[in-house]
Amino acid sequence: SDLLKGRFYVTFADGKRSSLLRQYQLCSSGLDETAFLGRAMAMCAADVRTACGQLPAAMRDALAEVRGRVARDELPLLSLLQTEPLKLQSSHLSFQEYFAARAICEEGTRLSGAPLWQWPAGWANALAFGAEMGEPFAKGLKRAAGVEADFLDLTGKLGGDPPTVMRVVALFSTVSTSLNLQNNFIRDEGAVAIAEALQGNAVLTSLDVGGNSLTEEAALGIVRVE
């Protein structure tokens, strides 16, 4: 409208929205979210070191012990990525994937990179953990993808690793009323995954799988689900 011309709202990653801003009040860092967070962490490194220095002596000793053990490869759960600033990584990937799934369940989590329906096989274990968490994960996955409506149109959009992507689709089907999967080269294996997801599904009321590479038997397998 004319009233808002030249003025904008900014929606943040946690879903909160700014007050009305004028154009001169806005600027871009030129960085994507991952790069921006990396720079922000580097800028606050000195403050983190100061805060660590103010910890009680027992906690400082414990932190130094952890750091020393990781450097000597004596802590099986953690691997050293770099010493300065200290960066650690879980040695057991399933440990990381479990907490990634937990994070997706939380309000405000947003995911960068490829859209969920084009995920590579690297997300398979996180999705397996998430499926066991049930509805909170499915809703978090949908929220993290920025999908707010009860319907999802994925016509011609599926990509990535087919089994992983079909697991994403299966999870979406539990928290969406309408799902359009037309023209995605879905084959019989994908149809089986869809049929399994529909078992006992009382949420999804509309599903379109037209224009895919399904045999009659595979298509009937979806239709017969009760």
C-alpha positions in Angstrom: 0.0 0.0 0.0 1.0 3.7 -0.3 1.3 3.8 3.5 4.0 1.1 3.6 5.8 2.3 0.4 9.5 2.5 1.1 9.1 0.8 4.5 9.7 -2.8 5.4 9.3 -5.5 8.0 12.2 -8.0 8.6 11.4 -11.5 9.7 14.1 -13.2 11.6 15.1 -16.9 11.7 13.2 -17.5 14.9 10.0 -16.2 13.3 10.0 -12.9 15.1 9.3 -9.7 13.1 10.9 -6.3 13.4 9.1 -3.0 13.7 8.5 -1.1 10.5 11.8 0.0 9.0 12.8 2.5 6.3 15.1 1.6 3.4 18.1 3.5 4.8 17.9 1.5 8.0 18.5 -1.8 6.1 21.8 -3.2 4.9 23.1 -6.7 4.0 26.3 -8.4 5.2 26.5 -10.1 1.8 26.9 -13.5 3.7 24.7 -16.5 3.7 23.4 -17.7 7.1 26.3 -20.2 7.7 29.0 -17.7 6.8 27.3 -15.0 8.9 27.2 -17.3 12.0 30.8 -18.2 11.5 31.9 -14.5 11.4 29.7 -13.8 14.4 31.3 -16.6 16.4 34.8 -15.4 15.4 33.9 -11.9 16.6 32.8 -13.0 20.0 35.7 -15.4 20.6 37.5 -13.0 22.9 34.3 -12.5 25.0 34.0 -16.3 25.2 37.6 -16.6 26.4 37.0 -13.9 29.0 33.8 -15.7 30.2 35.7 -19.0 30.5 38.4 -17.2 32.5 35.7 -16.2 35.0 34.5 -19.7 35.6 35.1 -21.4 38.9 38.5 -23.0 39.2 37.0 -26.6 39.2 35.1 -25.9 35.9 38.3 -24.3 34.3 40.2 -27.4 35.3 37.6 -29.7 33.8 37.5 -27.7 30.6 41.3 -27.8 30.3 41.2 -31.6 30.9 38.6 -32.1 28.1 40.7 -30.0 25.8 43.9 -31.9 26.6 42.3 -35.3 26.2 40.8 -34.3 22.8 44.2 -33.1 21.6 45.7 -36.4 22.7 42.8 -38.3 21.1 41.9 -39.8 24.4 38.2 -38.8 24.4 36.3 -41.2 22.0 33.2 -39.1 21.7 35.0 -36.0 20.4 37.5 -35.3 17.6 39.7 -32.2 17.3 39.1 -30.1 14.2 41.3 -27.2 15.1 43.1 -25.9 18.2 42.7 -22.1 17.9 40.0 -21.3 18.2 39.0 -24.7 19.6 36.6 -26.6 17.4 35.4 -30.1 18.2 33.2 -32.6 16.4 31.4 -35.7 17.6 33.4 -38.8 16.5 30.3 -40.9 16.3 28.1 -39.5 13.6 24.9 -40.9 15.0 25.5 -38.8 18.1 25.4 -35.7 16.0 22.5 -36.9 13.9 20.4 -37.5 17.0 21.0 -34.0 18.3 20.3 -32.6 14.8 16.9 -34.4 14.9 16.3 -33.0 18.4 17.2 -29.5 17.2 14.7 -29.7 14.3 11.9 -30.4 16.9 12.5 -27.1 18.5 10.8 -23.8 17.6 12.9 -21.4 15.6 15.1 -23.9 13.9 15.8 -23.0 10.3 17.8 -25.1 7.8 20.0 -23.7 5.1 21.3 -25.4 2.0 19.2 -27.6 -0.3 15.5 -27.8 0.4 14.4 -30.9 2.4 12.8 -32.6 -0.6 16.3 -32.6 -2.3 18.3 -33.8 0.6 21.3 -36.2 0.0 21.8 -39.5 1.7 23.8 -37.9 4.5 20.5 -36.9 6.2 19.1 -40.5 6.3 20.1 -41.3 9.9 18.9 -38.0 11.2 15.5 -38.7 9.6 15.5 -42.2 11.1 16.0 -40.7 14.5 13.4 -38.1 13.8 10.8 -40.6 12.7 11.1 -42.3 16.1 10.4 -38.9 17.8 7.0 -38.8 16.0 4.8 -35.7 15.4 7.1 -33.1 17.1 9.9 -33.9 14.5 7.5 -34.0 11.5 6.1 -30.6 12.5 9.6 -29.3 13.2 10.7 -30.5 9.8 7.8 -28.7 8.1 8.5 -25.6 10.1 12.2 -25.7 9.4 11.4 -25.9 5.7 9.4 -22.7 6.0 6.1 -24.5 5.1 3.2 -22.9 6.9 0.2 -24.1 5.0 -1.5 -27.5 5.4 -0.9 -28.3 1.8 2.4 -28.8 0.0 2.9 -28.7 -3.8 6.1 -30.5 -4.7 5.3 -30.9 -8.4 8.5 -31.6 -10.2 10.6 -30.6 -7.2 11.9 -33.8 -5.7 15.6 -34.5 -6.1 18.6 -35.7 -4.0 18.8 -39.3 -2.8 15.5 -41.0 -3.6 15.1 -43.1 -0.4 16.0 -40.2 1.8 13.7 -37.8 0.0 10.8 -40.3 0.2 11.3 -40.5 4.0 11.0 -36.7 4.0 7.8 -37.0 2.0 6.5 -39.7 4.3 7.0 -37.4 7.3 5.4 -34.4 5.6 2.3 -36.6 4.9 1.7 -37.0 8.6 1.3 -33.3 9.2 -0.2 -32.1 5.9 -3.8 -32.4 4.6 -2.8 -32.2 0.9 0.3 -33.4 -0.9 1.0 -33.0 -4.6 3.9 -35.2 -5.9 3.2 -35.0 -9.7 5.9 -35.4 -12.3 8.8 -36.5 -10.0 9.9 -39.7 -11.6 8.8 -41.6 -8.5 9.2 -45.4 -9.1 7.7 -48.4 -7.5 10.1 -48.3 -4.5 8.9 -44.7 -3.8 5.3 -45.9 -4.0 5.9 -48.5 -1.4 7.3 -45.8 1.0 4.3 -43.7 0.3 1.9 -46.5 1.0 3.7 -47.3 4.3 3.4 -43.7 5.3 -0.4 -43.7 4.6 -1.0 -46.7 6.9 -3.1 -45.3 9.7 -2.7 -41.7 8.5 -5.7 -39.8 9.5 -4.3 -36.3 8.5 -3.7 -36.5 4.8 -6.9 -36.2 2.8 -5.5 -35.5 -0.7 -2.6 -37.1 -2.5 -1.6 -36.6 -6.2 1.0 -38.9 -7.7 0.1 -38.4 -11.3 2.8 -38.2 -14.0 5.2 -40.6 -12.2 6.9 -43.8 -13.3 4.6 -46.2 -11.4 3.4 -49.6 -12.5 -0.3 -50.3 -12.1 0.4 -52.6 -9.2 2.4 -49.9 -7.3 -0.3 -47.3 -7.9 -3.0 -49.7 -6.7 -0.9 -50.4 -3.6 -1.3 -46.7 -2.7 -5.0 -46.7 -3.5 -5.8 -49.7 -1.4 -4.3 -48.3 1.8 -6.8 -48.0 4.6 
